[in-house]
Amino acid sequence: MTIGKIDAKTVYVRPVKRENLPQDVRAKLPVRDTVYSVQREDGEQLALVRDRKLAFILARQNDFVPLDVH
């Protein structure tokens, strides 16, 4: 990865409130107030996971460079 430049292997990890997800997605998730989205720069969601640590592990296992979004 080049410092100062985001490449195609960068993904973003951000918290998502359960209430902001579509009903059909909420029905499939365990009862939690917040889950974490792993997504591309253009907003394409690649995964929803139960916690931040798991999101970073998943990204790295798939050769992505995860960055936090606050």
C-alpha positions, 0 to 999 in steps of 0.5 A, spaced: 500 500 500 502 506 498 502 511 504 497 517 502 493 513 497 488 509 497 488 502 493 483 497 491 485 493 496 483 498 502 476 496 505 472 500 510 470 498 517 464 502 520 459 501 525 452 500 523 446 501 528 441 495 527 435 499 527 438 502 520 438 496 517 433 493 512 428 488 516 430 482 512 437 483 514 435 484 522 431 478 522 438 474 520 442 477 525 443 476 532 440 481 537 445 486 538 445 494 537 451 495 533 454 490 527 460 492 523 460 493 516 466 491 511 465 495 505 469 498 499 470 506 498 464 506 493 460 504 499 459 496 496 458 492 502 462 486 502 460 483 509 456 484 516 459 481 522 458 482 529 464 486 532 470 490 530 475 485 531 472 480 527 471 485 521 478 486 521 480 479 521 476 478 515 478 483 511 486 481 512 484 474 511 481 476 504 488 480 503 484 487 504 487 493 508 482 495 513 481 502 515 476 505 521 470 509 519 468 513 525 
